[in-house]
């Protein structure tokens, strides 16, 4: 999967087996509507189904959920163009840094910022976004738990409740300490606070305005009973796999509204006629189809069933795309990278508890396994046919080609340790640890052809060192939701960068981080994150802290990166302005620039 990485990064995902293609295509045609007027339409294929309309729930934080949320949510106070640089979205609102010491940010919402039910976006929405993002209200061991992917971020530096003025249109947040990534972490609402409150207390029958007031009061008063009830709703109610009967869940402040949703097949969206909170889309109706197999996506594009495809291409699909004279395509590097994570806390072979708390022995076993992963073979067989210049990715913190990457590779040790398979070295480490007959339960999206090939290559290589790699793969949607549940010892998926924040990897490699699915913990790494998070230093100094983190994570044998994703996108020549973006939500990033010659009858 692709997980949206909090720089921001999301998990990349599932592609199904080719044998299911006919079934997928046969079952995914959207219902026909009565002919009243003609509107423009587009259909976009994505690799996996939507499982939640709130992708910020930690076990729903996938690219596929984020894609649809991006279409149904306002862009917020800023967004990235394809330079990439931040663009301020004054149609939604403005923000200013009122002071640096203390760091104080003033938000002023525009009158254009409205929910589709007519309720204005206001302080209740921003306060709820803050409350849902801080560790205080994300306690998995008891108490209030929004289960948000934002938990543990620098927003924890706002310990005082933000102040509200201007009839709820102005909010000021004050940080206890500086926060290096404050501008990448603005409190743009994701769910309507009034709906969250109404869903939490359905018997109260309160108006939208009164619900907003109740949310503000509850957060200002630290009313744990009310906040806890809202947290439960926020983290569960929007987790749907088909059209919800409760239409309140479809209220949006964004450019599109969900109009149809068929499980494992498609989701349809129509332009929100009242949207003024950002760039206005030109295409009236969108259908996001869930077509798992890349070959089936190409067939659907050729047949006119979809207009845009963008996913984990194979050599066969790229060859097929090149043969189509009715489409345009692009092939570039994507801000996503494949990696294998090892689990530290499940009582398995990589957990110190398995060896009576002997951390050295557990590390030797982890290093032995990482030494048998055939990274170069995976790159040569699966990626270079798509991108002949592709090279191994040797960093957990920087993408190849980015500032700091070459420096960190020289010192973090990954290339020296893991660029080449070392069977003899793996055997020696296992012998030193006194471990024989090592079995590793390996999880991966088994409906993804590329991932299935990667697993097979890893399994075959490990066998040469006497390591049994047990297949515990599952379909993509299940795989993603099972991340961190302790059922596997190693797993493979991708992180996708969606921001340029320095602390984008923090919640993955910080003790107890919301995206730390592997149970990794190193107090010295935590200290470095803390220093980076509150840094007021130069860009070079911040990158140096990232490099120190990179070296320690690699030294702990926690994970190994493999390759940067090749991004193959293809689109019908009847569609204009489909463009690559170095970071962001894949092909959807500039939906407002798309135009289509397709007309669709609608009612």
ZAMARGU-4260 file (C-alpha; in steps of 0.2 Angstrom, whole numbers, plus 5000, padded with zeros to 4 digits):
<rodrens>
0) 5000/5000/5000 | 5004/5018/4999 | 5003/5027/5016 | 5002/5045/5016 | 5018/5051/5024
5) 5017/5066/5036 | 5029/5076/5027 | 5016/5071/5026 | 5017/5053/5020 | 5003/5040/5015
10) 5004/5020/5013 | 5004/5015/4994 | 4994/5001/4989 | 4986/4987/4983 | 4985/4980/4965
15) 4975/4964/4962 | 4979/4949/4952 | 4976/4949/4934 | 4964/4934/4935 | 4951/4945/4943
20) 4952/4959/4930 | 4936/4953/4920 | 4926/4952/4936 | 4932/4969/4942 | 4928/4977/4925
25) 4911/4968/4923 | 4905/4974/4940 | 4911/4992/4941 | 4900/5001/4928 | 4891/5016/4937
30) 4872/5017/4936 | 4864/5026/4921 | 4855/5042/4925 | 4839/5049/4916 | 4843/5062/4903
35) 4839/5079/4908 | 4856/5089/4905 | 4873/5085/4899 | 4888/5088/4911 | 4906/5085/4909
40) 4913/5069/4917 | 4929/5060/4920 | 4933/5042/4927 | 4949/5039/4936 | 4956/5022/4941
45) 4964/5019/4957 | 4972/5003/4963 | 4962/4999/4979 | 4945/5003/4987 | 4940/5017/4998
50) 4937/5011/5016 | 4935/5027/5025 | 4929/5045/5021 | 4941/5051/5036 | 4959/5046/5031
55) 4966/5054/5046 | 4961/5039/5057 | 4977/5030/5059 | 4972/5013/5052 | 4963/5021/5037
60) 4978/5032/5032 | 4980/5026/5014 | 4983/5035/4998 | 4966/5028/4991 | 4956/5036/5006
65) 4966/5052/5005 | 4963/5054/4986 | 4944/5055/4989 | 4945/5065/5004 | 4956/5077/4994
70) 4942/5079/4982 | 4929/5082/4995 | 4938/5093/5007 | 4943/5111/5005 | 4962/5114/5001
75) 4963/5123/5018 | 4974/5138/5021 | 4988/5132/5009 | 4993/5118/4996 | 5008/5113/4986
80) 5009/5117/4967 | 5021/5106/4956 | 5036/5116/4959 | 5034/5111/4973 | 5030/5126/4984
85) 5017/5131/4996 | 5003/5142/4989 | 4992/5152/5000 | 4973/5148/4998 | 4965/5165/5003
90) 4948/5159/4996 | 4947/5148/5011 | 4956/5160/5024 | 4972/5168/5029 | 4985/5164/5042
95) 4999/5175/5049 | 5013/5172/5061 | 5009/5185/5075 | 5026/5182/5084 | 5040/5170/5085
100) 5043/5170/5104 | 5031/5163/5108 | 5026/5156/5091 | 5008/5163/5089 | 4998/5159/5073
105) 4982/5169/5069 | 4969/5160/5057 | 4955/5170/5049 | 4942/5161/5040 | 4934/5168/5024
110) 4916/5169/5022 | 4918/5158/5007 | 4923/5143/5019 | 4906/5134/5021 | 4900/5116/5023
115) 4888/5110/5010 | 4874/5110/5022 | 4876/5129/5024 | 4885/5129/5041 | 4900/5141/5040
120) 4917/5133/5043 | 4922/5141/5060 | 4931/5140/5076 | 4923/5124/5081 | 4930/5115/5066
125) 4948/5122/5070 | 4947/5118/5088 | 4941/5100/5084 | 4955/5098/5072 | 4967/5103/5086
130) 4959/5092/5099 | 4960/5077/5087 | 4978/5080/5083 | 4986/5081/5101 | 4992/5067/5111
135) 4982/5072/5126 | 4966/5066/5117 | 4974/5051/5108 | 4977/5039/5122 | 4976/5021/5115
140) 4978/5014/5133 | 4962/5022/5140 | 4953/5038/5140 | 4950/5049/5125 | 4956/5042/5109
145) 4953/5050/5092 | 4966/5037/5085 | 4972/5051/5074 | 4988/5049/5063 | 4992/5067/5068
150) 4995/5061/5086 | 5012/5065/5092 | 5016/5078/5080 | 5022/5096/5084 | 5004/5101/5087
155) 5007/5094/5104 | 5016/5111/5107 | 4999/5119/5108 | 4994/5115/5126 | 4983/5130/5129
160) 4966/5130/5120 | 4967/5141/5105 | 4957/5158/5107 | 4942/5162/5098 | 4935/5179/5092
165) 4927/5188/5077 | 4911/5177/5079 | 4921/5161/5077 | 4930/5166/5061 | 4946/5170/5070
170) 4957/5158/5080 | 4974/5161/5087 | 4985/5146/5092 | 5000/5149/5104 | 5014/5136/5105
175) 5024/5133/5121 | 5040/5130/5110 | 5045/5134/5092 | 5039/5122/5079 | 5049/5120/5064
180) 5035/5113/5053 | 5021/5125/5059 | 5017/5130/5041 | 5015/5112/5035 | 5004/5108/5049
185) 4990/5121/5049 | 4974/5117/5057 | 4963/5115/5042 | 4947/5106/5046 | 4944/5088/5040
190) 4927/5084/5047 | 4912/5096/5051 | 4912/5099/5070 | 4894/5101/5070 | 4890/5085/5062
195) 4903/5076/5073 | 4894/5083/5089 | 4876/5078/5082 | 4882/5061/5078 | 4889/5059/5095
200) 4873/5065/5103 | 4859/5060/5091 | 4845/5062/5104 | 4849/5080/5108 | 4842/5086/5091
205) 4853/5102/5091 | 4855/5115/5077 | 4871/5116/5068 | 4875/5133/5076 | 4871/5126/5093
210) 4882/5111/5090 | 4896/5122/5085 | 4894/5131/5101 | 4894/5115/5111 | 4910/5109/5103
215) 4919/5125/5107 | 4913/5125/5125 | 4918/5106/5127 | 4935/5109/5121 | 4938/5125/5131
220) 4931/5117/5147 | 4941/5101/5144 | 4924/5092/5145 | 4931/5074/5144 | 4914/5066/5142
225) 4909/5076/5127 | 4926/5076/5119 | 4927/5057/5122 | 4910/5054/5113 | 4915/5065/5099
230) 4932/5056/5097 | 4923/5039/5096 | 4912/5046/5082 | 4927/5055/5073 | 4937/5039/5073
235) 4923/5026/5068 | 4908/5034/5060 | 4916/5039/5043 | 4924/5022/5041 | 4912/5016/5027
240) 4915/5005/5012 | 4898/5009/5003 | 4886/5023/5002 | 4880/5027/5020 | 4862/5029/5024
245) 4866/5043/5035 | 4868/5057/5023 | 4876/5069/5036 | 4892/5059/5034 | 4893/5066/5016
250) 4893/5085/5022 | 4908/5093/5014 | 4917/5109/5013 | 4926/5104/4997 | 4924/5105/4978
255) 4915/5088/4976 | 4902/5078/4986 | 4900/5060/4986 | 4884/5054/4977 | 4887/5035/4975
260) 4898/5022/4983 | 4897/5004/4979 | 4909/4992/4989 | 4925/4987/4980 | 4919/4995/4964
265) 4918/5014/4963 | 4913/5030/4971 | 4905/5044/4962 | 4906/5063/4965 | 4897/5078/4959
270) 4903/5096/4959 | 4898/5106/4975 | 4888/5120/4968 | 4891/5131/4983 | 4910/5129/4984
275) 4920/5145/4984 | 4934/5140/4996 | 4948/5137/4983 | 4951/5134/4965 | 4934/5128/4957
280) 4934/5112/4947 | 4929/5113/4928 | 4923/5095/4927 | 4905/5092/4934 | 4906/5073/4939
285) 4920/5061/4944 | 4920/5043/4946 | 4934/5035/4955 | 4934/5016/4950 | 4943/5003/4960
290) 4952/4993/4947 | 4966/4983/4956 | 4975/4975/4942 | 4986/4986/4931 | 4982/4977/4915
295) 4964/4979/4918 | 4967/4997/4921 | 4975/4999/4903 | 4961/4989/4896 | 4948/5000/4904
300) 4957/5015/4897 | 4958/5008/4880 | 4939/5004/4881 | 4934/5021/4887 | 4928/5015/4903
305) 4941/5026/4912 | 4949/5042/4907 | 4965/5042/4918 | 4975/5028/4926 | 4990/5031/4938
310) 4996/5016/4948 | 5010/5003/4951 | 5014/4999/4933 | 5023/4984/4927 | 5033/4982/4911
315) 5018/4974/4903 | 5007/4988/4907 | 5019/5001/4901 | 5021/4992/4885 | 5003/4991/4882
320) 5001/5010/4886 | 5014/5014/4873 | 5004/5005/4860 | 4988/5015/4863 | 4987/5030/4850
325) 4972/5037/4859 | 4981/5042/4875 | 4995/5052/4882 | 5006/5046/4896 | 5020/5051/4907
330) 5034/5041/4916 | 5043/5050/4930 | 5050/5047/4948 | 5036/5048/4961 | 5039/5054/4979
335) 5036/5037/4986 | 5048/5023/4991 | 5046/5005/4995 | 5053/4998/5011 | 5053/4982/5022
340) 5049/4985/5041 | 5053/4973/5055 | 5042/4971/5070 | 5050/4974/5087 | 5036/4970/5099
345) 5026/4955/5094 | 5036/4941/5102 | 5043/4936/5085 | 5061/4933/5079 | 5065/4952/5079
350) 5058/4956/5097 | 5071/4956/5111 | 5058/4948/5123 | 5060/4932/5112 | 5078/4931/5119
355) 5075/4936/5137 | 5077/4954/5133 | 5094/4952/5124 | 5093/4967/5112 | 5110/4963/5104
360) 5104/4945/5100 | 5088/4952/5092 | 5097/4965/5082 | 5109/4951/5075 | 5094/4942/5069
365) 5086/4958/5061 | 5103/4961/5053 | 5104/4944/5046 | 5087/4945/5038 | 5090/4962/5030
370) 5106/4955/5023 | 5096/4942/5012 | 5084/4955/5005 | 5089/4955/4986 | 5087/4974/4984
375) 5097/4975/4968 | 5088/4961/4960 | 5071/4968/4964 | 5077/4985/4957 | 5084/4977/4941
380) 5069/4965/4938 | 5054/4976/4943 | 5059/4994/4942 | 5073/4997/4929 | 5062/4991/4915
385) 5051/5006/4919 | 5065/5018/4924 | 5082/5012/4917 | 5091/5025/4927 | 5083/5019/4944
390) 5095/5017/4958 | 5093/5009/4975 | 5086/5020/4988 | 5098/5020/5003 | 5089/5032/5016
395) 5075/5032/5027 | 5074/5051/5028 | 5078/5058/5010 | 5073/5053/4993 | 5086/5051/4980
400) 5090/5067/4971 | 5084/5078/4986 | 5095/5089/4996 | 5104/5079/5009 | 5102/5062/5001
405) 5120/5060/4995 | 5127/5066/5011 | 5116/5054/5022 | 5120/5039/5011 | 5139/5042/5014
410) 5137/5040/5033 | 5121/5030/5037 | 5128/5013/5033 | 5114/5006/5022 | 5123/5005/5006
415) 5138/4996/5014 | 5127/4984/5024 | 5113/4980/5012 | 5116/4985/4994 | 5122/4967/4990
420) 5115/4951/4997 | 5126/4943/5010 | 5121/4925/5013 | 5137/4921/5022 | 5136/4936/5033
425) 5118/4932/5037 | 5122/4914/5042 | 5137/4920/5053 | 5125/4932/5062 | 5112/4919/5065
430) 5126/4907/5071 | 5133/4921/5083 | 5115/4924/5090 | 5113/4905/5092 | 5097/4905/5081
435) 5093/4891/5069 | 5078/4887/5059 | 5073/4905/5058 | 5055/4908/5052 | 5049/4925/5047
440) 5030/4929/5045 | 5030/4941/5030 | 5015/4952/5026 | 5012/4961/5010 | 4997/4965/4998
445) 4995/4949/4989 | 4984/4956/4976 | 4998/4967/4970 | 5008/4959/4956 | 5024/4969/4960
450) 5023/4965/4978 | 5020/4947/4975 | 5036/4947/4964 | 5045/4956/4978 | 5040/4943/4991
455) 5045/4928/4980 | 5062/4936/4977 | 5064/4939/4996 | 5058/4921/5000 | 5070/4913/4988
460) 5085/4923/4993 | 5082/4920/5012 | 5080/4901/5009 | 5099/4901/5004 | 5103/4907/5022
465) 5092/4894/5029 | 5078/4906/5033 | 5060/4901/5030 | 5049/4916/5025 | 5031/4912/5028
470) 5018/4920/5017 | 5005/4929/5027 | 5000/4941/5014 | 4982/4948/5012 | 4972/4959/5000
475) 4977/4977/5000 | 4963/4984/5010 | 4965/4971/5023 | 4984/4972/5024 | 4983/4991/5027
480) 4971/4990/5041 | 4981/4976/5049 | 4997/4986/5050 | 5004/4986/5068 | 4992/4972/5074
485) 5007/4960/5078 | 5002/4946/5066 | 5018/4947/5056 | 5036/4949/5058 | 5041/4959/5042
490) 5030/4968/5030 | 5033/4978/5014 | 5023/4993/5008 | 5028/5011/5003 | 5028/5028/5011
495) 5022/5043/5000 | 5028/5061/5004 | 5015/5074/5003 | 5024/5088/5011 | 5041/5095/5013
500) 5041/5096/5032 | 5057/5091/5041 | 5047/5080/5054 | 5038/5070/5041 | 5045/5053/5047
505) 5043/5057/5065 | 5028/5047/5070 | 5035/5032/5061 | 5052/5031/5070 | 5047/5039/5087
510) 5042/5029/5102 | 5023/5026/5102 | 5021/5036/5086 | 5004/5035/5077 | 5012/5028/5061
515) 5025/5017/5070 | 5017/5001/5066 | 5033/4991/5070 | 5035/4995/5088 | 5052/5004/5085
520) 5060/5013/5100 | 5076/5022/5103 | 5077/5035/5116 | 5092/5044/5107 | 5081/5045/5091
525) 5067/5052/5101 | 5078/5065/5108 | 5084/5070/5090 | 5066/5071/5085 | 5062/5083/5099
530) 5077/5094/5095 | 5072/5094/5076 | 5054/5097/5080 | 5058/5113/5090 | 5073/5119/5080
535) 5075/5137/5075 | 5091/5133/5066 | 5096/5134/5047 | 5090/5122/5034 | 5107/5114/5034
540) 5106/5111/5053 | 5089/5103/5052 | 5095/5092/5038 | 5110/5087/5049 | 5098/5081/5063
545) 5088/5071/5050 | 5104/5063/5044 | 5108/5058/5062 | 5091/5050/5064 | 5094/5041/5048
550) 5110/5034/5054 | 5103/5028/5070 | 5087/5020/5062 | 5098/5010/5050 | 5110/5006/5064
555) 5096/4998/5073 | 5091/4987/5059 | 5074/4993/5060 | 5070/4994/5041 | 5078/4994/5024
560) 5072/5005/5009 | 5073/4998/4992 | 5067/5010/4977 | 5059/5026/4973 | 5042/5023/4964
565) 5041/5025/4945 | 5026/5035/4942 | 5017/5030/4926 | 5001/5040/4922 | 4991/5038/4906
570) 4976/5048/4901 | 4964/5049/4886 | 4967/5063/4873 | 4950/5069/4877 | 4956/5075/4894
575) 4968/5090/4897 | 4979/5096/4910 | 4984/5080/4919 | 5001/5084/4926 | 5014/5075/4937
580) 5017/5082/4954 | 5033/5078/4964 | 5023/5077/4980 | 5005/5076/4985 | 4990/5065/4982
585) 4995/5057/4966 | 4987/5062/4950 | 4972/5070/4959 | 4983/5085/4965 | 4977/5098/4952
590) 4959/5092/4949 | 4953/5110/4946 | 4963/5111/4930 | 4957/5096/4922 | 4945/5098/4907
595) 4935/5084/4898 | 4927/5083/4882 | 4916/5069/4889 | 4898/5073/4891 | 4887/5063/4903
600) 4868/5064/4905 | 4863/5068/4922 | 4848/5071/4932
</rodrens>
